[in-house]
Amino acid sequence: MAKTAAATPQDCIFCQIVAGQIPCHKIWEDAEHLAFLSIFPNTEGFSVVIPKTHYPSYAFATSDEVLTKLVMATKKVARLLDASFPDVARCGMFFEGYGVDHLHSKLYPMHGTAKNTAENSSENLKVLESETFKAYFEIYPGYLCSNDAARADDQKLAELAKRIYQHEVGV
């Protein structure tokens, strides 16, 4: 995704796409959402799902209703992508919230995850491990990874869990 930000919906590239002012490679649409292929893909089928109404980009600061509807729309598009690629058993979904200040989810078709490219089902998942990439990030590098890194120390994990849990219970 290009590094752009919008201060207002009038300046928002996604709002301009919804309005038909900027073209997109649409793959799915309903009354409230639009899905299109990223013009900056890092894999074939990398897609963006947006609400047609402008909301700020941080998914976890939006209302439950808006977020739930976006997740359900994203699920429909993910299943469409699953069916469109014989080597894809699943899609990864994430809410990064950077790049364009308009609420959106990103879908990453996980090519090479199907055991049998003639069958596309959840039972057709090839088990993969992230053995070759063990990066750990102290700060956000501008992209998300879900790889496993080195095994963490249990005492440090316990301390971190306690600190996070105390915020939840208001200690």
Secondary structure, 3 states (H helix, E strand, C coil): CCCCCCCCHHHCHHHHHHCCCCCCCEEEECCCEEEEECCCCCCCCCEEEEECCCCCCCHHHCCHHHHHHHHHHHHHHHHHHHHHCCCEEEEEEECCCCCCCCCCEEEEEEECCECCCCCCCHHHECCCCCCCCCCCCCCCCCCCCCCCCCCCCHHHHHHHHHHHHHHHHCC
